[in-house]
């Protein structure tokens, strides 16, 4: 993969943002200001609202207060973000290749070809294997391959390093660094260290 600016200029700005489930506020007073090529690590104890904040930014949960603005987004350009939760969304009876084909059918095929994406995440030789036979770390690699076949400027990743070994963690760091070098944005909820220079950190408080 070649590092070069490919995404249109997208800025993420949030002010006074509060998020939670129902009337239960988990985090409030959140301010985010990300320019193209910037990444943010969400830190905090379990229950502090990291996953809920990602869901709110993705539009899957309503915000409880404040504003979220995506400056520079072209509404006619189609979906502009990937949300990857802590579950891998892998169907055990589909092969690795069929699993990625399923996501290509939903999200588009304007990025790496399927086989190239599987090779990039280290699953090229497992393409015909049922996904249910993959280890937890391999299933996480397969989930990351979704980001490569359908490029979008904003990545919202919930514990993307979960179950990854040392090589998998290095792969994740490499994919993130490449995405940011292309002018993308990334917000990552994690308890792990991710070896990508220049990532800012936002720490959410403990749940009352």
Secondary structure, 3 states (H helix, E strand, C coil): CCCCCCCCCCEEEEEEEEEEECCEEEEEEEEEEECCCCEEEEECCCCCCHHHHHHHHCCCCCCCEEEEEEECCCHHHCCCEEEECCCCCCCCCCEHHHHHHHHHHHHCCCCCCHHHHHHHCCCHHHCCCEHHHCCHHHHHHHHHHHHHHCCCCEEEEECCCCCCCHHHHHHHHHHHHHHHHCCCEEEEECCCCCCCCCCEEEECCCCC
